[in-house]
């Protein structure tokens, strides 16, 4: 999910390795790059397929929430890496 990518980025950039070895401007630039070129791009892609963009974590989010709701059946099979066999049907 896009919000998870940003959370991982923030976690990694806040580690002592980055704090001591990199300037604040550099870490801000890395975060901005990830946000613009990964997170927002993925959010736009999700919206194009009628899914929640998931750029920000919903307040009521839990592991059971289906953030892919709205995606077509075939795209949902693709998202879940489901092999397409002759007996695979979309209901």
PDB file of N, CA, C and O in Angstrom:
ATOM      1  N   UNK A   1       0.825  -1.175   0.000  1.00  0.00           N
ATOM      2  CA  UNK A   1       0.000   0.000   0.000  1.00  0.00           C
ATOM      3  C   UNK A   1       0.880   1.252   0.000  1.00  0.00           C
ATOM      4  O   UNK A   1       1.947   1.261   0.614  1.00  0.00           O
ATOM      5  N   UNK A   2       0.446   2.285  -0.672  1.00  0.00           N
ATOM      6  CA  UNK A   2       1.244   3.510  -0.703  1.00  0.00           C
ATOM      7  C   UNK A   2       1.585   4.065   0.685  1.00  0.00           C
ATOM      8  O   UNK A   2       2.711   4.506   0.916  1.00  0.00           O
ATOM      9  N   UNK A   3       0.620   4.043   1.604  1.00  0.00           N
ATOM     10  CA  UNK A   3       0.911   4.584   2.937  1.00  0.00           C
ATOM     11  C   UNK A   3       1.946   3.748   3.676  1.00  0.00           C
ATOM     12  O   UNK A   3       2.680   4.270   4.516  1.00  0.00           O
ATOM     13  N   UNK A   4       2.010   2.459   3.372  1.00  0.00           N
ATOM     14  CA  UNK A   4       3.021   1.612   4.005  1.00  0.00           C
ATOM     15  C   UNK A   4       4.415   1.916   3.463  1.00  0.00           C
ATOM     16  O   UNK A   4       5.395   1.882   4.206  1.00  0.00           O
ATOM     17  N   UNK A   5       4.499   2.209   2.182  1.00  0.00           N
ATOM     18  CA  UNK A   5       5.794   2.576   1.587  1.00  0.00           C
ATOM     19  C   UNK A   5       6.328   3.834   2.252  1.00  0.00           C
ATOM     20  O   UNK A   5       7.509   3.916   2.588  1.00  0.00           O
ATOM     21  N   UNK A   6       5.454   4.811   2.440  1.00  0.00           N
ATOM     22  CA  UNK A   6       5.880   6.056   3.072  1.00  0.00           C
ATOM     23  C   UNK A   6       6.268   5.832   4.530  1.00  0.00           C
ATOM     24  O   UNK A   6       7.218   6.447   5.015  1.00  0.00           O
ATOM     25  N   UNK A   7       5.553   4.968   5.231  1.00  0.00           N
ATOM     26  CA  UNK A   7       5.888   4.662   6.632  1.00  0.00           C
ATOM     27  C   UNK A   7       7.264   3.993   6.728  1.00  0.00           C
ATOM     28  O   UNK A   7       8.055   4.318   7.613  1.00  0.00           O
ATOM     29  N   UNK A   8       7.541   3.065   5.821  1.00  0.00           N
ATOM     30  CA  UNK A   8       8.850   2.395   5.810  1.00  0.00           C
ATOM     31  C   UNK A   8       9.946   3.416   5.500  1.00  0.00           C
ATOM     32  O   UNK A   8      11.009   3.406   6.122  1.00  0.00           O
ATOM     33  N   UNK A   9       9.679   4.289   4.541  1.00  0.00           N
ATOM     34  CA  UNK A   9      10.649   5.336   4.195  1.00  0.00           C
ATOM     35  C   UNK A   9      10.951   6.210   5.405  1.00  0.00           C
ATOM     36  O   UNK A   9      12.115   6.482   5.700  1.00  0.00           O
ATOM     37  N   UNK A  10       9.915   6.649   6.105  1.00  0.00           N
ATOM     38  CA  UNK A  10      10.107   7.496   7.283  1.00  0.00           C
ATOM     39  C   UNK A  10      10.883   6.762   8.380  1.00  0.00           C
ATOM     40  O   UNK A  10      11.741   7.352   9.037  1.00  0.00           O
ATOM     41  N   UNK A  11      10.583   5.487   8.575  1.00  0.00           N
ATOM     42  CA  UNK A  11      11.293   4.687   9.575  1.00  0.00           C
ATOM     43  C   UNK A  11      12.776   4.583   9.240  1.00  0.00           C
ATOM     44  O   UNK A  11      13.631   4.784  10.102  1.00  0.00           O
ATOM     45  N   UNK A  12      13.069   4.273   7.998  1.00  0.00           N
ATOM     46  CA  UNK A  12      14.462   4.122   7.577  1.00  0.00           C
ATOM     47  C   UNK A  12      15.221   5.443   7.641  1.00  0.00           C
ATOM     48  O   UNK A  12      16.372   5.480   8.076  1.00  0.00           O
ATOM     49  N   UNK A  13      14.583   6.518   7.210  1.00  0.00           N
ATOM     50  CA  UNK A  13      15.261   7.819   7.209  1.00  0.00           C
ATOM     51  C   UNK A  13      15.464   8.388   8.611  1.00  0.00           C
ATOM     52  O   UNK A  13      16.279   9.290   8.801  1.00  0.00           O
ATOM     53  N   UNK A  14      14.733   7.870   9.585  1.00  0.00           N
ATOM     54  CA  UNK A  14      14.895   8.357  10.956  1.00  0.00           C
ATOM     55  C   UNK A  14      15.930   7.555  11.746  1.00  0.00           C
ATOM     56  O   UNK A  14      16.209   7.872  12.903  1.00  0.00           O
ATOM     57  N   UNK A  15      16.496   6.528  11.132  1.00  0.00           N
ATOM     58  CA  UNK A  15      17.510   5.721  11.812  1.00  0.00           C
ATOM     59  C   UNK A  15      18.802   6.517  11.991  1.00  0.00           C
ATOM     60  O   UNK A  15      19.102   7.412  11.202  1.00  0.00           O
ATOM     61  N   UNK A  16      19.564   6.183  13.037  1.00  0.00           N
ATOM     62  CA  UNK A  16      20.807   6.923  13.317  1.00  0.00           C
ATOM     63  C   UNK A  16      21.770   6.990  12.129  1.00  0.00           C
ATOM     64  O   UNK A  16      22.477   7.984  11.961  1.00  0.00           O
ATOM     65  N   UNK A  17      21.798   5.952  11.314  1.00  0.00           N
ATOM     66  CA  UNK A  17      22.686   5.936  10.154  1.00  0.00           C
ATOM     67  C   UNK A  17      22.416   7.147   9.253  1.00  0.00           C
ATOM     68  O   UNK A  17      23.351   7.809   8.805  1.00  0.00           O
ATOM     69  N   UNK A  18      21.151   7.431   8.993  1.00  0.00           N
ATOM     70  CA  UNK A  18      20.807   8.571   8.145  1.00  0.00           C
ATOM     71  C   UNK A  18      20.964   9.884   8.886  1.00  0.00           C
ATOM     72  O   UNK A  18      21.372  10.888   8.301  1.00  0.00           O
ATOM     73  N   UNK A  19      20.639   9.883  10.178  1.00  0.00           N
ATOM     74  CA  UNK A  19      20.744  11.118  10.962  1.00  0.00           C
ATOM     75  C   UNK A  19      22.199  11.597  11.052  1.00  0.00           C
ATOM     76  O   UNK A  19      22.470  12.796  10.992  1.00  0.00           O
ATOM     77  N   UNK A  20      23.121  10.652  11.196  1.00  0.00           N
ATOM     78  CA  UNK A  20      24.515  11.049  11.386  1.00  0.00           C
ATOM     79  C   UNK A  20      25.286  11.216  10.076  1.00  0.00           C
ATOM     80  O   UNK A  20      26.242  11.990  10.018  1.00  0.00           O
ATOM     81  N   UNK A  21      24.886  10.505   9.033  1.00  0.00           N
ATOM     82  CA  UNK A  21      25.637  10.502   7.784  1.00  0.00           C
ATOM     83  C   UNK A  21      25.085  11.453   6.718  1.00  0.00           C
ATOM     84  O   UNK A  21      25.799  11.800   5.776  1.00  0.00           O
ATOM     85  N   UNK A  22      23.832  11.876   6.853  1.00  0.00           N
ATOM     86  CA  UNK A  22      23.196  12.665   5.796  1.00  0.00           C
ATOM     87  C   UNK A  22      22.661  13.984   6.361  1.00  0.00           C
ATOM     88  O   UNK A  22      22.293  14.083   7.531  1.00  0.00           O
ATOM     89  N   UNK A  23      22.635  14.967   5.506  1.00  0.00           N
ATOM     90  CA  UNK A  23      22.070  16.251   5.930  1.00  0.00           C
ATOM     91  C   UNK A  23      20.547  16.152   5.934  1.00  0.00           C
ATOM     92  O   UNK A  23      19.960  15.287   5.284  1.00  0.00           O
ATOM     93  N   UNK A  24      19.932  17.049   6.673  1.00  0.00           N
ATOM     94  CA  UNK A  24      18.470  17.082   6.712  1.00  0.00           C
ATOM     95  C   UNK A  24      17.900  17.369   5.323  1.00  0.00           C
ATOM     96  O   UNK A  24      16.853  16.839   4.950  1.00  0.00           O
ATOM     97  N   UNK A  25      18.588  18.201   4.573  1.00  0.00           N
ATOM     98  CA  UNK A  25      18.132  18.517   3.213  1.00  0.00           C
ATOM     99  C   UNK A  25      18.147  17.273   2.323  1.00  0.00           C
ATOM    100  O   UNK A  25      17.243  17.074   1.511  1.00  0.00           O
ATOM    101  N   UNK A  26      19.173  16.443   2.478  1.00  0.00           N
ATOM    102  CA  UNK A  26      19.267  15.233   1.660  1.00  0.00           C
ATOM    103  C   UNK A  26      18.147  14.251   2.012  1.00  0.00           C
ATOM    104  O   UNK A  26      17.492  13.713   1.120  1.00  0.00           O
ATOM    105  N   UNK A  27      17.926  14.017   3.308  1.00  0.00           N
ATOM    106  CA  UNK A  27      16.868  13.076   3.688  1.00  0.00           C
ATOM    107  C   UNK A  27      15.496  13.604   3.267  1.00  0.00           C
ATOM    108  O   UNK A  27      14.623  12.824   2.885  1.00  0.00           O
ATOM    109  N   UNK A  28      15.302  14.921   3.335  1.00  0.00           N
ATOM    110  CA  UNK A  28      14.038  15.501   2.870  1.00  0.00           C
ATOM    111  C   UNK A  28      13.878  15.294   1.366  1.00  0.00           C
ATOM    112  O   UNK A  28      12.776  15.028   0.885  1.00  0.00           O
ATOM    113  N   UNK A  29      14.978  15.418   0.627  1.00  0.00           N
ATOM    114  CA  UNK A  29      14.946  15.212  -0.816  1.00  0.00           C
ATOM    115  C   UNK A  29      14.627  13.746  -1.149  1.00  0.00           C
ATOM    116  O   UNK A  29      13.858  13.475  -2.071  1.00  0.00           O
ATOM    117  N   UNK A  30      15.211  12.811  -0.408  1.00  0.00           N
ATOM    118  CA  UNK A  30      14.936  11.390  -0.628  1.00  0.00           C
ATOM    119  C   UNK A  30      13.465  11.096  -0.345  1.00  0.00           C
ATOM    120  O   UNK A  30      12.810  10.399  -1.119  1.00  0.00           O
ATOM    121  N   UNK A  31      12.947  11.626   0.761  1.00  0.00           N
ATOM    122  CA  UNK A  31      11.537  11.407   1.115  1.00  0.00           C
ATOM    123  C   UNK A  31      10.616  11.997   0.042  1.00  0.00           C
ATOM    124  O   UNK A  31       9.633  11.370  -0.354  1.00  0.00           O
ATOM    125  N   UNK A  32      10.939  13.197  -0.419  1.00  0.00           N
ATOM    126  CA  UNK A  32      10.120  13.836  -1.454  1.00  0.00           C
ATOM    127  C   UNK A  32      10.148  13.020  -2.745  1.00  0.00           C
ATOM    128  O   UNK A  32       9.129  12.896  -3.424  1.00  0.00           O
ATOM    129  N   UNK A  33      11.303  12.470  -3.081  1.00  0.00           N
ATOM    130  CA  UNK A  33      11.419  11.644  -4.276  1.00  0.00           C
ATOM    131  C   UNK A  33      10.531  10.405  -4.162  1.00  0.00           C
ATOM    132  O   UNK A  33       9.795  10.074  -5.091  1.00  0.00           O
ATOM    133  N   UNK A  34      10.605   9.724  -3.016  1.00  0.00           N
ATOM    134  CA  UNK A  34       9.775   8.524  -2.793  1.00  0.00           C
ATOM    135  C   UNK A  34       8.298   8.897  -2.837  1.00  0.00           C
ATOM    136  O   UNK A  34       7.494   8.189  -3.443  1.00  0.00           O
ATOM    137  N   UNK A  35       7.944   9.998  -2.204  1.00  0.00           N
ATOM    138  CA  UNK A  35       6.552  10.432  -2.179  1.00  0.00           C
ATOM    139  C   UNK A  35       6.041  10.727  -3.593  1.00  0.00           C
ATOM    140  O   UNK A  35       4.967  10.258  -3.971  1.00  0.00           O
ATOM    141  N   UNK A  36       6.791  11.493  -4.365  1.00  0.00           N
ATOM    142  CA  UNK A  36       6.337  11.898  -5.695  1.00  0.00           C
ATOM    143  C   UNK A  36       6.423  10.790  -6.736  1.00  0.00           C
ATOM    144  O   UNK A  36       5.533  10.660  -7.576  1.00  0.00           O
ATOM    145  N   UNK A  37       7.474  10.001  -6.691  1.00  0.00           N
ATOM    146  CA  UNK A  37       7.721   9.037  -7.761  1.00  0.00           C
ATOM    147  C   UNK A  37       7.300   7.610  -7.456  1.00  0.00           C
ATOM    148  O   UNK A  37       7.274   6.769  -8.354  1.00  0.00           O
ATOM    149  N   UNK A  38       6.975   7.328  -6.221  1.00  0.00           N
ATOM    150  CA  UNK A  38       6.529   5.977  -5.881  1.00  0.00           C
ATOM    151  C   UNK A  38       5.130   6.027  -5.275  1.00  0.00           C
ATOM    152  O   UNK A  38       4.191   5.453  -5.827  1.00  0.00           O
ATOM    153  N   UNK A  39       4.990   6.707  -4.151  1.00  0.00           N
ATOM    154  CA  UNK A  39       3.723   6.699  -3.418  1.00  0.00           C
ATOM    155  C   UNK A  39       2.590   7.320  -4.233  1.00  0.00           C
ATOM    156  O   UNK A  39       1.543   6.697  -4.413  1.00  0.00           O
ATOM    157  N   UNK A  40       2.788   8.525  -4.719  1.00  0.00           N
ATOM    158  CA  UNK A  40       1.714   9.191  -5.475  1.00  0.00           C
ATOM    159  C   UNK A  40       1.457   8.520  -6.814  1.00  0.00           C
ATOM    160  O   UNK A  40       0.316   8.488  -7.277  1.00  0.00           O
ATOM    161  N   UNK A  41       2.491   7.985  -7.443  1.00  0.00           N
ATOM    162  CA  UNK A  41       2.307   7.255  -8.702  1.00  0.00           C
ATOM    163  C   UNK A  41       1.474   6.003  -8.467  1.00  0.00           C
ATOM    164  O   UNK A  41       0.568   5.703  -9.245  1.00  0.00           O
ATOM    165  N   UNK A  42       1.774   5.273  -7.402  1.00  0.00           N
ATOM    166  CA  UNK A  42       0.994   4.081  -7.070  1.00  0.00           C
ATOM    167  C   UNK A  42      -0.437   4.462  -6.700  1.00  0.00           C
ATOM    168  O   UNK A  42      -1.376   3.757  -7.068  1.00  0.00           O
ATOM    169  N   UNK A  43      -0.612   5.562  -5.980  1.00  0.00           N
ATOM    170  CA  UNK A  43      -1.960   6.016  -5.617  1.00  0.00           C
ATOM    171  C   UNK A  43      -2.768   6.356  -6.873  1.00  0.00           C
ATOM    172  O   UNK A  43      -3.944   6.002  -6.963  1.00  0.00           O
ATOM    173  N   UNK A  44      -2.154   7.032  -7.836  1.00  0.00           N
ATOM    174  CA  UNK A  44      -2.838   7.346  -9.096  1.00  0.00           C
ATOM    175  C   UNK A  44      -3.206   6.073  -9.854  1.00  0.00           C
ATOM    176  O   UNK A  44      -4.300   5.964 -10.408  1.00  0.00           O
ATOM    177  N   UNK A  45      -2.290   5.120  -9.874  1.00  0.00           N
ATOM    178  CA  UNK A  45      -2.550   3.851 -10.551  1.00  0.00           C
ATOM    179  C   UNK A  45      -3.742   3.143  -9.916  1.00  0.00           C
ATOM    180  O   UNK A  45      -4.599   2.600 -10.613  1.00  0.00           O
ATOM    181  N   UNK A  46      -3.787   3.154  -8.575  1.00  0.00           N
ATOM    182  CA  UNK A  46      -4.905   2.528  -7.877  1.00  0.00           C
ATOM    183  C   UNK A  46      -6.218   3.230  -8.208  1.00  0.00           C
ATOM    184  O   UNK A  46      -7.235   2.571  -8.425  1.00  0.00           O
ATOM    185  N   UNK A  47      -6.204   4.563  -8.248  1.00  0.00           N
ATOM    186  CA  UNK A  47      -7.429   5.315  -8.578  1.00  0.00           C
ATOM    187  C   UNK A  47      -7.895   5.013  -9.996  1.00  0.00           C
ATOM    188  O   UNK A  47      -9.097   4.923 -10.246  1.00  0.00           O
ATOM    189  N   UNK A  48      -6.960   4.857 -10.921  1.00  0.00           N
ATOM    190  CA  UNK A  48      -7.319   4.536 -12.306  1.00  0.00           C
ATOM    191  C   UNK A  48      -8.048   3.203 -12.408  1.00  0.00           C
ATOM    192  O   UNK A  48      -8.775   2.961 -13.371  1.00  0.00           O
ATOM    193  N   UNK A  49      -7.857   2.352 -11.428  1.00  0.00           N
ATOM    194  CA  UNK A  49      -8.511   1.038 -11.415  1.00  0.00           C
ATOM    195  C   UNK A  49      -9.619   0.985 -10.374  1.00  0.00           C
ATOM    196  O   UNK A  49      -9.971  -0.082  -9.871  1.00  0.00           O
ATOM    197  N   UNK A  50     -10.168   2.174 -10.056  1.00  0.00           N
ATOM    198  CA  UNK A  50     -11.337   2.309  -9.182  1.00  0.00           C
ATOM    199  C   UNK A  50     -11.128   1.784  -7.769  1.00  0.00           C
ATOM    200  O   UNK A  50     -12.057   1.286  -7.134  1.00  0.00           O
ATOM    201  N   UNK A  51      -9.893   1.904  -7.288  1.00  0.00           N
ATOM    202  CA  UNK A  51      -9.599   1.506  -5.910  1.00  0.00           C
ATOM    203  C   UNK A  51      -9.295   2.737  -5.073  1.00  0.00           C
ATOM    204  O   UNK A  51      -8.946   3.794  -5.601  1.00  0.00           O
ATOM    205  N   UNK A  52      -9.431   2.587  -3.764  1.00  0.00           N
ATOM    206  CA  UNK A  52      -9.023   3.611  -2.818  1.00  0.00           C
ATOM    207  C   UNK A  52      -7.544   3.896  -3.040  1.00  0.00           C
ATOM    208  O   UNK A  52      -6.752   2.961  -3.154  1.00  0.00           O
ATOM    209  N   UNK A  53      -7.152   5.175  -3.105  1.00  0.00           N
ATOM    210  CA  UNK A  53      -5.756   5.495  -3.433  1.00  0.00           C
ATOM    211  C   UNK A  53      -4.766   5.056  -2.358  1.00  0.00           C
ATOM    212  O   UNK A  53      -3.609   4.775  -2.669  1.00  0.00           O
ATOM    213  N   UNK A  54      -5.197   4.993  -1.115  1.00  0.00           N
ATOM    214  CA  UNK A  54      -4.373   4.511   0.006  1.00  0.00           C
ATOM    215  C   UNK A  54      -3.091   5.319   0.186  1.00  0.00           C
ATOM    216  O   UNK A  54      -2.081   4.795   0.656  1.00  0.00           O
ATOM    217  N   UNK A  55      -3.136   6.594  -0.190  1.00  0.00           N
ATOM    218  CA  UNK A  55      -1.964   7.445   0.024  1.00  0.00           C
ATOM    219  C   UNK A  55      -1.775   7.728   1.515  1.00  0.00           C
ATOM    220  O   UNK A  55      -0.652   7.868   1.999  1.00  0.00           O
ATOM    221  N   UNK A  56      -2.894   7.807   2.227  1.00  0.00           N
ATOM    222  CA  UNK A  56      -2.849   7.970   3.679  1.00  0.00           C
ATOM    223  C   UNK A  56      -3.578   6.798   4.312  1.00  0.00           C
ATOM    224  O   UNK A  56      -4.536   6.274   3.743  1.00  0.00           O
ATOM    225  N   UNK A  57      -3.124   6.388   5.489  1.00  0.00           N
ATOM    226  CA  UNK A  57      -3.756   5.274   6.184  1.00  0.00           C
ATOM    227  C   UNK A  57      -5.127   5.716   6.706  1.00  0.00           C
ATOM    228  O   UNK A  57      -5.225   6.722   7.409  1.00  0.00           O
ATOM    229  N   UNK A  58      -6.183   4.974   6.367  1.00  0.00           N
ATOM    230  CA  UNK A  58      -7.508   5.324   6.896  1.00  0.00           C
ATOM    231  C   UNK A  58      -7.512   5.215   8.419  1.00  0.00           C
ATOM    232  O   UNK A  58      -6.820   4.372   8.990  1.00  0.00           O
ATOM    233  N   UNK A  59      -8.293   6.070   9.066  1.00  0.00           N
ATOM    234  CA  UNK A  59      -8.358   6.061  10.534  1.00  0.00           C
ATOM    235  C   UNK A  59      -8.873   4.736  11.076  1.00  0.00           C
ATOM    236  O   UNK A  59      -8.451   4.295  12.145  1.00  0.00           O
ATOM    237  N   UNK A  60      -9.779   4.103  10.347  1.00  0.00           N
ATOM    238  CA  UNK A  60     -10.354   2.845  10.822  1.00  0.00           C
ATOM    239  C   UNK A  60      -9.702   1.630  10.164  1.00  0.00           C
ATOM    240  O   UNK A  60     -10.315   0.565  10.097  1.00  0.00           O
ATOM    241  N   UNK A  61      -8.467   1.773   9.678  1.00  0.00           N
ATOM    242  CA  UNK A  61      -7.783   0.701   8.973  1.00  0.00           C
ATOM    243  C   UNK A  61      -7.427  -0.443   9.902  1.00  0.00           C
ATOM    244  O   UNK A  61      -6.984  -0.232  11.031  1.00  0.00           O
ATOM    245  N   UNK A  62      -7.624  -1.641   9.418  1.00  0.00           N
ATOM    246  CA  UNK A  62      -7.127  -2.838  10.086  1.00  0.00           C
ATOM    247  C   UNK A  62      -6.731  -3.838   9.006  1.00  0.00           C
ATOM    248  O   UNK A  62      -6.961  -3.604   7.820  1.00  0.00           O
ATOM    249  N   UNK A  63      -6.146  -4.929   9.414  1.00  0.00           N
ATOM    250  CA  UNK A  63      -5.633  -5.915   8.457  1.00  0.00           C
ATOM    251  C   UNK A  63      -6.731  -6.545   7.603  1.00  0.00           C
ATOM    252  O   UNK A  63      -6.448  -7.081   6.531  1.00  0.00           O
ATOM    253  N   UNK A  64      -7.983  -6.485   8.068  1.00  0.00           N
ATOM    254  CA  UNK A  64      -9.082  -7.122   7.339  1.00  0.00           C
ATOM    255  C   UNK A  64      -9.711  -6.200   6.301  1.00  0.00           C
ATOM    256  O   UNK A  64     -10.522  -6.652   5.493  1.00  0.00           O
ATOM    257  N   UNK A  65      -9.357  -4.918   6.307  1.00  0.00           N
ATOM    258  CA  UNK A  65      -9.964  -3.959   5.385  1.00  0.00           C
ATOM    259  C   UNK A  65      -9.529  -4.249   3.952  1.00  0.00           C
ATOM    260  O   UNK A  65      -8.347  -4.454   3.677  1.00  0.00           O
ATOM    261  N   UNK A  66     -10.496  -4.262   3.053  1.00  0.00           N
ATOM    262  CA  UNK A  66     -10.217  -4.520   1.641  1.00  0.00           C
ATOM    263  C   UNK A  66     -10.031  -3.191   0.922  1.00  0.00           C
ATOM    264  O   UNK A  66     -11.004  -2.560   0.511  1.00  0.00           O
ATOM    265  N   UNK A  67      -8.780  -2.770   0.771  1.00  0.00           N
ATOM    266  CA  UNK A  67      -8.490  -1.514   0.104  1.00  0.00           C
ATOM    267  C   UNK A  67      -8.501  -1.668  -1.414  1.00  0.00           C
ATOM    268  O   UNK A  67      -8.289  -0.692  -2.134  1.00  0.00           O
ATOM    269  N   UNK A  68      -8.744  -2.873  -1.904  1.00  0.00           N
ATOM    270  CA  UNK A  68      -8.833  -3.113  -3.339  1.00  0.00           C
ATOM    271  C   UNK A  68     -10.284  -3.125  -3.817  1.00  0.00           C
ATOM    272  O   UNK A  68     -10.555  -3.392  -4.988  1.00  0.00           O
ATOM    273  N   UNK A  69     -11.210  -2.837  -2.908  1.00  0.00           N
ATOM    274  CA  UNK A  69     -12.620  -2.832  -3.255  1.00  0.00           C
ATOM    275  C   UNK A  69     -12.850  -1.857  -4.410  1.00  0.00           C
ATOM    276  O   UNK A  69     -12.334  -0.739  -4.399  1.00  0.00           O
ATOM    277  N   UNK A  70     -13.609  -2.278  -5.380  1.00  0.00           N
ATOM    278  CA  UNK A  70     -13.888  -1.443  -6.540  1.00  0.00           C
ATOM    279  C   UNK A  70     -13.108  -1.861  -7.765  1.00  0.00           C
ATOM    280  O   UNK A  70     -13.468  -1.502  -8.887  1.00  0.00           O
ATOM    281  N   UNK A  71     -12.045  -2.615  -7.563  1.00  0.00           N
ATOM    282  CA  UNK A  71     -11.257  -3.082  -8.703  1.00  0.00           C
ATOM    283  C   UNK A  71     -12.057  -4.124  -9.478  1.00  0.00           C
ATOM    284  O   UNK A  71     -12.867  -4.853  -8.906  1.00  0.00           O
ATOM    285  N   UNK A  72     -11.819  -4.182 -10.781  1.00  0.00           N
ATOM    286  CA  UNK A  72     -12.505  -5.196 -11.578  1.00  0.00           C
ATOM    287  C   UNK A  72     -12.057  -6.585 -11.121  1.00  0.00           C
ATOM    288  O   UNK A  72     -11.015  -6.738 -10.484  1.00  0.00           O
ATOM    289  N   UNK A  73     -12.845  -7.565 -11.449  1.00  0.00           N
ATOM    290  CA  UNK A  73     -12.525  -8.932 -11.047  1.00  0.00           C
ATOM    291  C   UNK A  73     -11.179  -9.372 -11.602  1.00  0.00           C
ATOM    292  O   UNK A  73     -10.360  -9.931 -10.873  1.00  0.00           O
ATOM    293  N   UNK A  74     -10.946  -9.125 -12.880  1.00  0.00           N
ATOM    294  CA  UNK A  74      -9.685  -9.553 -13.486  1.00  0.00           C
ATOM    295  C   UNK A  74      -8.500  -8.824 -12.863  1.00  0.00           C
ATOM    296  O   UNK A  74      -7.452  -9.427 -12.633  1.00  0.00           O
ATOM    297  N   UNK A  75      -8.659  -7.525 -12.588  1.00  0.00           N
ATOM    298  CA  UNK A  75      -7.571  -6.783 -11.972  1.00  0.00           C
ATOM    299  C   UNK A  75      -7.349  -7.260 -10.545  1.00  0.00           C
ATOM    300  O   UNK A  75      -6.212  -7.289 -10.074  1.00  0.00           O
ATOM    301  N   UNK A  76      -8.412  -7.633  -9.855  1.00  0.00           N
ATOM    302  CA  UNK A  76      -8.285  -8.158  -8.497  1.00  0.00           C
ATOM    303  C   UNK A  76      -7.509  -9.478  -8.501  1.00  0.00           C
ATOM    304  O   UNK A  76      -6.683  -9.719  -7.621  1.00  0.00           O
ATOM    305  N   UNK A  77      -7.774 -10.323  -9.485  1.00  0.00           N
ATOM    306  CA  UNK A  77      -7.010 -11.569  -9.607  1.00  0.00           C
ATOM    307  C   UNK A  77      -5.535 -11.258  -9.834  1.00  0.00           C
ATOM    308  O   UNK A  77      -4.656 -11.914  -9.273  1.00  0.00           O
ATOM    309  N   UNK A  78      -5.278 -10.256 -10.658  1.00  0.00           N
ATOM    310  CA  UNK A  78      -3.901  -9.827 -10.921  1.00  0.00           C
ATOM    311  C   UNK A  78      -3.238  -9.320  -9.645  1.00  0.00           C
ATOM    312  O   UNK A  78      -2.092  -9.669  -9.362  1.00  0.00           O
ATOM    313  N   UNK A  79      -3.946  -8.501  -8.876  1.00  0.00           N
ATOM    314  CA  UNK A  79      -3.390  -7.940  -7.642  1.00  0.00           C
ATOM    315  C   UNK A  79      -2.999  -9.019  -6.646  1.00  0.00           C
ATOM    316  O   UNK A  79      -1.992  -8.901  -5.947  1.00  0.00           O
ATOM    317  N   UNK A  80      -3.801 -10.066  -6.590  1.00  0.00           N
ATOM    318  CA  UNK A  80      -3.553 -11.135  -5.623  1.00  0.00           C
ATOM    319  C   UNK A  80      -2.691 -12.247  -6.211  1.00  0.00           C
ATOM    320  O   UNK A  80      -2.542 -13.314  -5.616  1.00  0.00           O
ATOM    321  N   UNK A  81      -2.122 -11.980  -7.398  1.00  0.00           N
ATOM    322  CA  UNK A  81      -1.207 -12.914  -8.039  1.00  0.00           C
ATOM    323  C   UNK A  81      -1.856 -14.282  -8.230  1.00  0.00           C
ATOM    324  O   UNK A  81      -1.233 -15.322  -8.015  1.00  0.00           O
ATOM    325  N   UNK A  82      -3.119 -14.255  -8.638  1.00  0.00           N
ATOM    326  CA  UNK A  82      -3.861 -15.482  -8.865  1.00  0.00           C
ATOM    327  C   UNK A  82      -3.630 -15.944 -10.297  1.00  0.00           C
ATOM    328  O   UNK A  82      -3.862 -15.178 -11.233  1.00  0.00           O
ATOM    329  N   UNK A  83      -3.180 -17.175 -10.488  1.00  0.00           N
ATOM    330  CA  UNK A  83      -2.981 -17.671 -11.854  1.00  0.00           C
ATOM    331  C   UNK A  83      -4.312 -17.720 -12.605  1.00  0.00           C
ATOM    332  O   UNK A  83      -5.345 -18.080 -12.040  1.00  0.00           O
ATOM    333  N   UNK A  84      -4.272 -17.359 -13.861  1.00  0.00           N
ATOM    334  CA  UNK A  84      -5.488 -17.376 -14.684  1.00  0.00           C
ATOM    335  C   UNK A  84      -5.556 -18.709 -15.434  1.00  0.00           C
ATOM    336  O   UNK A  84      -4.862 -18.918 -16.430  1.00  0.00           O
ATOM    337  N   UNK A  85      -6.385 -19.577 -14.944  1.00  0.00           N
ATOM    338  CA  UNK A  85      -6.619 -20.874 -15.576  1.00  0.00           C
ATOM    339  C   UNK A  85      -7.958 -20.842 -16.267  1.00  0.00           C
ATOM    340  O   UNK A  85      -8.737 -19.909 -16.074  1.00  0.00           O
ATOM    341  N   UNK A  86      -8.230 -21.830 -17.054  1.00  0.00           N
ATOM    342  CA  UNK A  86      -9.488 -21.897 -17.773  1.00  0.00           C
ATOM    343  C   UNK A  86     -10.678 -21.904 -16.820  1.00  0.00           C
ATOM    344  O   UNK A  86     -11.751 -21.407 -17.165  1.00  0.00           O
ATOM    345  N   UNK A  87     -10.496 -22.463 -15.625  1.00  0.00           N
ATOM    346  CA  UNK A  87     -11.616 -22.533 -14.683  1.00  0.00           C
ATOM    347  C   UNK A  87     -11.685 -21.319 -13.747  1.00  0.00           C
ATOM    348  O   UNK A  87     -12.538 -21.288 -12.861  1.00  0.00           O
ATOM    349  N   UNK A  88     -10.812 -20.323 -13.920  1.00  0.00           N
ATOM    350  CA  UNK A  88     -10.864 -19.120 -13.106  1.00  0.00           C
ATOM    351  C   UNK A  88     -12.011 -18.276 -13.585  1.00  0.00           C
ATOM    352  O   UNK A  88     -12.062 -17.901 -14.757  1.00  0.00           O
ATOM    353  N   UNK A  89     -12.938 -17.970 -12.698  1.00  0.00           N
ATOM    354  CA  UNK A  89     -14.099 -17.168 -13.078  1.00  0.00           C
ATOM    355  C   UNK A  89     -14.197 -15.948 -12.200  1.00  0.00           C
ATOM    356  O   UNK A  89     -13.746 -15.934 -11.055  1.00  0.00           O
ATOM    357  N   UNK A  90     -14.784 -14.950 -12.754  1.00  0.00           N
ATOM    358  CA  UNK A  90     -15.080 -13.732 -12.010  1.00  0.00           C
ATOM    359  C   UNK A  90     -16.568 -13.717 -11.720  1.00  0.00           C
ATOM    360  O   UNK A  90     -17.401 -13.728 -12.626  1.00  0.00           O
ATOM    361  N   UNK A  91     -16.875 -13.692 -10.449  1.00  0.00           N
ATOM    362  CA  UNK A  91     -18.301 -13.695 -10.082  1.00  0.00           C
ATOM    363  C   UNK A  91     -18.667 -12.381  -9.461  1.00  0.00           C
ATOM    364  O   UNK A  91     -19.821 -12.178  -9.082  1.00  0.00           O
TER     365      UNK A  91
END
